[in-house]
């Protein structure tokens, strides 16, 4: 569903398809990078790679980014660190879709952040989440289908909790865990936007987030990528063995009534990935029709 807005933005030059991603400032294990209005999905991976290179030299690497755009799934970025035997962290800001705790108007993004940790056996541990109670995309899907949303996902324009997905789209997402989620989102905004000198979430255009939007906006967003070189602190083999031992400890916990299994962060997504690679990726009829129409729009054969 993101493909048409992404491609239109690149083709129109709203987002730079050939950015020159350069370091504005470097100091020891840190760097500040200007994304030249490029696509955040690419810039985020480049920032993580540079953080990993710094971590090889200094034990830790931190790269802040300004003048970027939508980064997509943050796991994409942090896994680049875990795949090189490092701990990865990544955060980003985006247009305001969430009200601060006690407010009724969106003033901050959903403040996503992610970690990836290598293991000796099995897939890396991946925690990739937003600071909102739920991703706004889920509310949008309910609104498109005309379905109600669960209690506690969002508020309407008056600041009143609502189950009406359309009212939630006009209103605001709410922070997870109330004031605690708001606090996490607030400091995440500092790391992702204030530190690198990017736009604040409340200053970004919101057209891409509205129903019926057809093109990604130029956000001017910021990111922060960090890599921790495990070898600077411990023997890598011993570290990953201990991570596996921690996983085993969690999974051997006696189950609560009604629970089938205890999972660790990222495990459901790894399962889904293997399933999709084997059986394909299901697409609903709306997305398929949108892709077919877009194929005709850009002059390629539809599916």
N, C-alpha and C positions, 0 to 999 in steps of 0.2 A: 504493500500500500504506500510505502515511502518512495518507491522508484520514480513514478511520474513527477512528483514535486522536486525531487533531487535533480533529475535530468533537466527539467525545464529551467531550474535556477542556474545550473551550469551552462546550459546552452544560451541563456539570455545574458550571462555575465553578471547576474545578481550575486552569485557565489563564484569566486575566481577558480576556473578549472585548471589553471597552471600557476599556482602560487609560488613565490620565492620565499621559502620558509627559512628565515635567518635569525641568528642570535643577536638580540639587541644589547644584552649585557651578560657577561660571564664572570663568576667569582667562585673559585674553588670548585666545590661539588655541585654548584648551582648554575642555572642558566635561565634567562628570560628570552622567550622566543616570540616573534611576531608572525602570526599565521597568514598575513597578506590576504585576508578574506577568503581563505581556502575552505574546503570541506572538512569539517571537524572529524569525520570518520577517519580520514587520512592523517590529518594533523595530529590527532591524539596518538596514533600509532608511532608517528615520527617522534613525538615528544617522549613517549615511553622508551623508545629505542635509545634516545639521547640520554635519558636518565639511567638506563642500564649501562651505557658506555661510561658515564661518570662514576657509577657505582663500582665498576670494575677497577677504576683508578683510585677512588677515595673511600670505598666501602658503602657509600650512600650517594644517590644522585637525585636531585630535585630540579624539575623543569617546569617553569610557569609559562603559560601561553596567553597571549591576548590577540584580539582581532581574528577570531576563529568563528566557527558555526556549529551546528548540531552534530554531536559526536556519536549518535547512535548508542548501541549497547556497550556499556563501559567494560564489560568482561573482555571484549575484543582487545582492549588496550592492556589491561593488567596481565592477561595471559602471555603477552609477549615477554614480560619479566619472568613469570613463573617457568616458561619454557626455556629460559636461560638460567634456571636454578636460583632465581631471586624472588623476594617478596615484592609484589607490585601493589601500588595504590594509585587511584585516579579519581579526580572529581571534576565537575564541570558546572557551569551555571547556564541558565536558559531563561526564556521569557517568563514573566510573572504569571503564575497560575495558582498560587497558594497564598492564602491570607495568613498573617501572623496569628499566633494564638490569641483569641479574643477579638480579632478583627473580622471584617466582612468583605474586604476588597483585596484582590491578589496584589501582593507586593514583592513576592519572591518566587523563584522557580521551585521545582520539587527537590532541588539539591541532591542529585544522585551522587553516589560514591561507590567505589568497588575496591576489593582486595583480591589478590590471588596468591596462593601459597603452594610451593612445590611439595610433592610427596615422594616417598621412596617407591611405593607401589600404588597403582590407582591414579585416577585423575586428580589434577590440582584442586585444592580447596578454593572455591570462588564465591565471594559474597558480593553481589551486585544488586543494589537496592536504591530506592529513592527515599527521601525523608517525608514524603506525603503518605497518607494512609493507604493510597493505592495510586497506580499510574493513571494519569488523565486519559491516556489512550483507551483504557478499559471503560471509562465513563463514556467516551466518544463512541465506542462500539455499541454500548447499550442504547445510546441516543439514536444511532443509525438504525437500530432494530426496533426502536420504540419500546424497549424493555425498561422496567424500573431497576434502580441500583440498590445494593444492600444498604442498610442503615449505617451511618457513620463514615461514608465515603466522602461526602461533600456537603457544602452549604449553598443556599440560593443567594440571590443578590441582597437580601435583607440580613444575611448572616444566620439564617435558620436552617438546621439540618434538613435535608431533603432526600427523597428516594426517586424524585423525578429527574431522569438523566438530562433532559433538555434544560431544566432549571439549573442543574448542576453545571452544565456547560456555560451558562450565562453567569453563574456564581463563581465558586472557588473550591479548589481542593482544600483539604484540611491536613495539618501535620499529623504524622503518626504519634501515638502516645501523648497527644496534647502538647503541653508546654515543653516536654522533653524533645519531641520531634522538631518543634519550632526552634529550640536552642541549637540542635544539630544543624538545621538548615541555615541558621543565622551565621554560625562560624564557618560552615562550608562555603557560603557566599563570600565571606572574607577571603578564604583561601583561593577560590576560583576566580573572583573578579577584582576585589580590592587590591590584593597583593600583586597580580600582574598588570593592573591598570586597564582592565577590560570594562565593558559596560556593566552597570548594575542590572539585575534582572528586570527591575521596574522600568528601566529605560529602553528595553528592547522592543522591537515591533512584535505584535501578536497575531498578525494575519494568518500565518501558517497554522496556528492552533485552532482557528475558527472552522466551523462546519463548512464544507464545500471549498476549502482552500485548495489551490492547484499548484502552488509554487512555494518552495522554501524561501524564507526571508534571509537577508543578510543581518545576522544577529550582533556581530562584534563581541561574541562571548569569550569567556576565559576558561582555562583548565589548569590543573596542577597534577603533574605526573611525578611519582616517586618510586625509586627502586632501592631495595635494601639488599646488599650483597651478604648472603648468609655466611659466606666464608670469612667475612670480617669479624664474625662473632662466634662461630662454632664450626666444627667439622661438618661439611654439608651432608655426608652420609648419616652421621649421628642425628643431625637436625631433622632430616626427612623421616628417619626411623622413629623419632619421638613424635612427629606429627602423626604418623600412622598409629602409634600407640595411643595417642589422644583420640583418634578416630575410633579405634577399637573400644576404648573405654566408654565412649558415648553409645556405641551400638550395642554394647553388652549391658546397658542399663535396663533393669526390669521395666517392662512396658506398662504404661497406664491403661486402664480399661478403655477399650474401644480403639486402641492404637495398633497398627499393623507392624510398623517398623520405625526406628529412629534414623533420620537422615542427617547428613552434614551439609553445610552450605555448598551449593552448586550441584549436588547429587541429582536432584530431579532434572536439571537442565542437561547434564551429561547423559542421563538415560534417554531424554527426549532426542538429543542429538544423534545418538546411535540408532534410535528408532527411525528418525527422519532419513538418515543416510541409507538405511536398509529399505524403507518402504516409501520414501518420497515425502514431500511437504504438502500437507492438505491446504487448499485455498478455497475460501468460500466463493459463492457465485458472484457476489458483488465485486470482490477483488479481481476475479478472473475477467469480468466484463470491463472493468476499469483498465486492466492491462491490455486487453484486446483493443480497446478504443485508443489507448496510448500508442500501441504498436502502429496503428494506422496513422495516427497523428505525426509520428516521426518517420514513417515510411519503411517500416520493417514488417515482416510476416507475423500475424498474430499467432498465438498458441494453437 
